[in-house]
Amino acid sequence: MRIVIAGGHGQIALRLERLLAARGDDAVGIIRRPEQAGDLLAVGAEPVVCDLESATVGDVAGHVEAADAVVFAAGAGAGSGITRKSTVDHAAAVLFADAAEAAGVRRFIVVSAMRVDREPPEGTDPGFAAYLRAKGAADADVRARTGLDWTILRPGRLTDEPGTGLVTLAESTGRADVTRDDVAAVLVGLLDEPGTAGRTLELIGGDTPVNKAVAQAAR
């Protein structure tokens, strides 16, 4: 398969690209800065420089048109301002979905976050509240589309511990940690399982092997 990943230099994206390349898939990572290309090449991925904050739908459609699936794993990051939560976590996700539809790529996976379908509690840090609202708006846009076979994955608190290969994947899991390694492994499983299309799934560490957890989550 040829998989195009937005946010291709992110910590989950690099892990996903490594897994895809290791099994013989063509992993393509969309990156914002040319100096990031070496890290993608090191994990076996093809880097494509394209700033999703300034690109047009046509620009991005040209990068994804030959893909079997696309993954939106981009994010403004913890150190960014409130404005970039809107332009990256929301607007770039919508742009990427528009481009996938324009290019005729149906399989669309989003890496989102927990608790984005509700208004942030009073007292939430303004930057984090903006992030949650942006992710929620992006998810709502994707779920309203009929031209995409979408799956939205909402991991718990991310850690850099080695992956265990054991997870809990369901519509509602409760809040807990999950390793970035295991998130990447679940993304590979979702790419292989079309029966998860139309599902919004939460992910935390657990006691079910990834492949079994993905199979159980399929319709």
LOKOL-739731 format. One record per residue (C-alpha): residue number from 1; x, y negated, z. Coordinates in steps of 0.1 Angstrom, whole numbers, plus 5000, padded with zeros to 4 digits. Example, Ala and Ser with C-alpha at 12.3 -4.5 7.8 and 13.67 -1.06 7.14 Angstrom:
<atoms>
+-----+------+------+------+
!  nr !   xx !   yy !   zz !
+-----+------+------+------+
!   1 ! 5123 ! 5045 ! 5078 !
!   2 ! 5137 ! 5011 ! 5071 !
+-----+------+------+------+
</atoms>
This chain:
<atoms>
+-----+------+------+------+
!  nr !   xx !   yy !   zz !
+-----+------+------+------+
!   1 ! 5000 ! 5000 ! 5000 !
!   2 ! 5009 ! 4964 ! 4996 !
!   3 ! 5001 ! 4944 ! 5027 !
!   4 ! 5004 ! 4906 ! 5029 !
!   5 ! 5007 ! 4892 ! 5064 !
!   6 ! 5001 ! 4855 ! 5073 !
!   7 ! 5024 ! 4844 ! 5101 !
!   8 ! 5050 ! 4868 ! 5089 !
!   9 ! 5077 ! 4857 ! 5113 !
!  10 ! 5056 ! 4862 ! 5144 !
!  11 ! 5065 ! 4887 ! 5170 !
!  12 ! 5037 ! 4911 ! 5162 !
!  13 ! 5041 ! 4905 ! 5125 !
!  14 ! 5077 ! 4915 ! 5124 !
!  15 ! 5069 ! 4947 ! 5143 !
!  16 ! 5041 ! 4954 ! 5119 !
!  17 ! 5063 ! 4948 ! 5089 !
!  18 ! 5090 ! 4971 ! 5102 !
!  19 ! 5064 ! 4999 ! 5107 !
!  20 ! 5049 ! 4994 ! 5072 !
!  21 ! 5083 ! 4993 ! 5055 !
!  22 ! 5095 ! 5024 ! 5074 !
!  23 ! 5067 ! 5045 ! 5059 !
!  24 ! 5071 ! 5031 ! 5024 !
!  25 ! 5046 ! 5004 ! 5022 !
!  26 ! 5053 ! 4970 ! 5006 !
!  27 ! 5051 ! 4945 ! 5035 !
!  28 ! 5050 ! 4909 ! 5025 !
!  29 ! 5053 ! 4882 ! 5051 !
!  30 ! 5041 ! 4846 ! 5045 !
!  31 ! 5065 ! 4823 ! 5064 !
!  32 ! 5066 ! 4785 ! 5068 !
!  33 ! 5104 ! 4780 ! 5068 !
!  34 ! 5129 ! 4794 ! 5044 !
!  35 ! 5154 ! 4800 ! 5072 !
!  36 ! 5130 ! 4827 ! 5086 !
!  37 ! 5135 ! 4849 ! 5055 !
!  38 ! 5165 ! 4868 ! 5068 !
!  39 ! 5146 ! 4882 ! 5098 !
!  40 ! 5119 ! 4896 ! 5074 !
!  41 ! 5145 ! 4911 ! 5051 !
!  42 ! 5161 ! 4927 ! 5081 !
!  43 ! 5129 ! 4947 ! 5089 !
!  44 ! 5124 ! 4956 ! 5053 !
!  45 ! 5097 ! 4930 ! 5044 !
!  46 ! 5095 ! 4906 ! 5015 !
!  47 ! 5094 ! 4870 ! 5026 !
!  48 ! 5072 ! 4844 ! 5008 !
!  49 ! 5075 ! 4808 ! 5018 !
!  50 ! 5041 ! 4791 ! 5019 !
!  51 ! 5029 ! 4766 ! 5045 !
!  52 ! 4993 ! 4774 ! 5052 !
!  53 ! 4987 ! 4740 ! 5067 !
!  54 ! 4993 ! 4723 ! 5033 !
!  55 ! 4987 ! 4751 ! 5008 !
!  56 ! 4956 ! 4753 ! 4986 !
!  57 ! 4934 ! 4783 ! 4982 !
!  58 ! 4948 ! 4788 ! 4948 !
!  59 ! 4984 ! 4788 ! 4961 !
!  60 ! 4976 ! 4815 ! 4987 !
!  61 ! 4955 ! 4835 ! 4963 !
!  62 ! 4985 ! 4838 ! 4940 !
!  63 ! 5005 ! 4854 ! 4969 !
!  64 ! 4978 ! 4879 ! 4979 !
!  65 ! 4962 ! 4889 ! 4945 !
!  66 ! 4981 ! 4922 ! 4942 !
!  67 ! 4976 ! 4932 ! 4979 !
!  68 ! 4956 ! 4962 ! 4991 !
!  69 ! 4950 ! 4944 ! 5024 !
!  70 ! 4959 ! 4912 ! 5042 !
!  71 ! 4965 ! 4905 ! 5079 !
!  72 ! 4961 ! 4871 ! 5095 !
!  73 ! 4986 ! 4871 ! 5124 !
!  74 ! 4995 ! 4834 ! 5123 !
!  75 ! 4993 ! 4811 ! 5153 !
!  76 ! 5004 ! 4776 ! 5162 !
!  77 ! 5023 ! 4789 ! 5193 !
!  78 ! 5024 ! 4779 ! 5229 !
!  79 ! 5045 ! 4749 ! 5224 !
!  80 ! 5023 ! 4733 ! 5197 !
!  81 ! 4999 ! 4704 ! 5203 !
!  82 ! 4961 ! 4705 ! 5202 !
!  83 ! 4959 ! 4694 ! 5166 !
!  84 ! 4979 ! 4724 ! 5153 !
!  85 ! 4956 ! 4748 ! 5172 !
!  86 ! 4929 ! 4735 ! 5148 !
!  87 ! 4951 ! 4734 ! 5116 !
!  88 ! 4967 ! 4768 ! 5121 !
!  89 ! 4945 ! 4790 ! 5144 !
!  90 ! 4913 ! 4779 ! 5127 !
!  91 ! 4918 ! 4762 ! 5094 !
!  92 ! 4946 ! 4784 ! 5081 !
!  93 ! 4926 ! 4815 ! 5090 !
!  94 ! 4897 ! 4802 ! 5069 !
!  95 ! 4921 ! 4793 ! 5041 !
!  96 ! 4935 ! 4828 ! 5041 !
!  97 ! 4901 ! 4843 ! 5041 !
!  98 ! 4891 ! 4821 ! 5012 !
!  99 ! 4922 ! 4831 ! 4993 !
! 100 ! 4916 ! 4868 ! 4999 !
! 101 ! 4881 ! 4865 ! 4985 !
! 102 ! 4893 ! 4845 ! 4955 !
! 103 ! 4919 ! 4871 ! 4948 !
! 104 ! 4894 ! 4900 ! 4952 !
! 105 ! 4912 ! 4915 ! 4982 !
! 106 ! 4885 ! 4929 ! 5005 !
! 107 ! 4904 ! 4944 ! 5034 !
! 108 ! 4911 ! 4916 ! 5059 !
! 109 ! 4923 ! 4920 ! 5094 !
! 110 ! 4926 ! 4892 ! 5120 !
! 111 ! 4948 ! 4892 ! 5151 !
! 112 ! 4927 ! 4871 ! 5175 !
! 113 ! 4924 ! 4868 ! 5213 !
! 114 ! 4901 ! 4878 ! 5241 !
! 115 ! 4873 ! 4855 ! 5255 !
! 116 ! 4870 ! 4833 ! 5223 !
! 117 ! 4833 ! 4838 ! 5219 !
! 118 ! 4825 ! 4817 ! 5249 !
! 119 ! 4833 ! 4781 ! 5260 !
! 120 ! 4865 ! 4780 ! 5281 !
! 121 ! 4858 ! 4777 ! 5318 !
! 122 ! 4860 ! 4743 ! 5334 !
! 123 ! 4895 ! 4735 ! 5344 !
! 124 ! 4912 ! 4754 ! 5316 !
! 125 ! 4944 ! 4738 ! 5303 !
! 126 ! 4933 ! 4716 ! 5274 !
! 127 ! 4958 ! 4731 ! 5250 !
! 128 ! 4947 ! 4767 ! 5258 !
! 129 ! 4911 ! 4756 ! 5256 !
! 130 ! 4917 ! 4742 ! 5221 !
! 131 ! 4934 ! 4775 ! 5212 !
! 132 ! 4904 ! 4796 ! 5224 !
! 133 ! 4880 ! 4774 ! 5205 !
! 134 ! 4900 ! 4775 ! 5173 !
! 135 ! 4903 ! 4813 ! 5174 !
! 136 ! 4866 ! 4816 ! 5182 !
! 137 ! 4857 ! 4794 ! 5152 !
! 138 ! 4880 ! 4813 ! 5129 !
! 139 ! 4865 ! 4846 ! 5140 !
! 140 ! 4829 ! 4833 ! 5135 !
! 141 ! 4838 ! 4822 ! 5100 !
! 142 ! 4853 ! 4856 ! 5091 !
! 143 ! 4824 ! 4876 ! 5106 !
! 144 ! 4799 ! 4856 ! 5085 !
! 145 ! 4815 ! 4867 ! 5052 !
! 146 ! 4801 ! 4894 ! 5030 !
! 147 ! 4830 ! 4894 ! 5006 !
! 148 ! 4855 ! 4908 ! 5030 !
! 149 ! 4858 ! 4942 ! 5048 !
! 150 ! 4870 ! 4925 ! 5080 !
! 151 ! 4882 ! 4938 ! 5113 !
! 152 ! 4890 ! 4914 ! 5142 !
! 153 ! 4915 ! 4927 ! 5168 !
! 154 ! 4916 ! 4910 ! 5202 !
! 155 ! 4946 ! 4921 ! 5222 !
! 156 ! 4949 ! 4915 ! 5260 !
! 157 ! 4979 ! 4898 ! 5275 !
! 158 ! 5009 ! 4905 ! 5253 !
! 159 ! 5042 ! 4919 ! 5267 !
! 160 ! 5075 ! 4928 ! 5252 !
! 161 ! 5078 ! 4961 ! 5270 !
! 162 ! 5084 ! 4992 ! 5248 !
! 163 ! 5052 ! 5006 ! 5233 !
! 164 ! 5037 ! 5036 ! 5249 !
! 165 ! 5015 ! 5047 ! 5219 !
! 166 ! 4986 ! 5049 ! 5244 !
! 167 ! 4958 ! 5023 ! 5243 !
! 168 ! 4922 ! 5015 ! 5250 !
! 169 ! 4904 ! 5001 ! 5219 !
! 170 ! 4868 ! 4993 ! 5221 !
! 171 ! 4842 ! 4964 ! 5217 !
! 172 ! 4848 ! 4955 ! 5253 !
! 173 ! 4878 ! 4967 ! 5274 !
! 174 ! 4882 ! 4943 ! 5302 !
! 175 ! 4914 ! 4922 ! 5305 !
! 176 ! 4948 ! 4939 ! 5309 !
! 177 ! 4982 ! 4939 ! 5293 !
! 178 ! 4992 ! 4955 ! 5260 !
! 179 ! 5026 ! 4957 ! 5244 !
! 180 ! 5033 ! 4940 ! 5211 !
! 181 ! 5046 ! 4973 ! 5199 !
! 182 ! 5013 ! 4989 ! 5205 !
! 183 ! 4994 ! 4960 ! 5189 !
! 184 ! 5015 ! 4965 ! 5157 !
! 185 ! 5008 ! 5003 ! 5158 !
! 186 ! 4971 ! 4997 ! 5161 !
! 187 ! 4972 ! 4973 ! 5132 !
! 188 ! 4987 ! 5000 ! 5110 !
! 189 ! 4960 ! 5024 ! 5121 !
! 190 ! 4933 ! 4998 ! 5113 !
! 191 ! 4948 ! 4994 ! 5078 !
! 192 ! 4945 ! 5031 ! 5073 !
! 193 ! 4909 ! 5033 ! 5086 !
! 194 ! 4883 ! 5016 ! 5065 !
! 195 ! 4856 ! 5027 ! 5089 !
! 196 ! 4867 ! 5000 ! 5113 !
! 197 ! 4855 ! 4973 ! 5089 !
! 198 ! 4829 ! 4950 ! 5104 !
! 199 ! 4841 ! 4957 ! 5139 !
! 200 ! 4854 ! 4932 ! 5165 !
! 201 ! 4876 ! 4952 ! 5189 !
! 202 ! 4895 ! 4945 ! 5221 !
! 203 ! 4928 ! 4962 ! 5228 !
! 204 ! 4947 ! 4969 ! 5260 !
! 205 ! 4971 ! 4995 ! 5272 !
! 206 ! 4954 ! 5028 ! 5281 !
! 207 ! 4956 ! 5066 ! 5279 !
! 208 ! 4944 ! 5073 ! 5243 !
! 209 ! 4969 ! 5079 ! 5215 !
! 210 ! 4967 ! 5051 ! 5189 !
! 211 ! 4955 ! 5073 ! 5160 !
! 212 ! 4928 ! 5088 ! 5181 !
! 213 ! 4917 ! 5054 ! 5195 !
! 214 ! 4914 ! 5040 ! 5160 !
! 215 ! 4895 ! 5070 ! 5148 !
! 216 ! 4871 ! 5067 ! 5177 !
! 217 ! 4866 ! 5030 ! 5169 !
! 218 ! 4856 ! 5037 ! 5133 !
! 219 ! 4819 ! 5037 ! 5124 !
+-----+------+------+------+
</atoms>
